[in-house]
């Protein structure tokens, strides 16, 4: 597998790259930086982690 872009709600938020028989997530958007450099078994696992991360993230007023 080559590197692959990961999107959330149609917006690119990071990439995954093969690393030690798993996928390492590299965040490119601040709101998913908490997942940066974590390893996953599949892109679907990354997307589930992003959803869970954003559902539990504090909301800041603008």
Residue pairs with C-beta under 8 A, 6 or more apart in sequence:
1 18
1 23
2 18
3 15
3 16
3 17
3 18
4 15
4 16
4 43
5 12
5 14
5 15
6 12
6 13
6 14
6 15
6 16
6 25
6 43
6 46
6 47
6 50
7 13
8 32
8 47
8 50
8 51
8 54
11 29
12 28
12 29
13 27
13 28
13 29
13 31
13 32
13 50
14 25
14 26
14 27
14 28
14 29
14 32
14 35
14 36
14 46
15 25
15 26
15 28
16 23
16 24
16 25
16 26
16 40
16 43
16 46
17 23
17 24
17 26
18 24
19 39
20 39
22 39
22 40
22 41
23 39
23 40
23 41
23 42
23 43
23 45
23 46
24 37
24 38
24 39
25 35
25 36
25 37
25 38
25 39
25 40
25 46
25 49
26 36
26 37
27 33
27 34
27 35
27 36
31 54
31 57
32 50
32 53
32 54
34 53
34 57
35 46
35 49
35 50
35 53
38 49
40 46
40 49
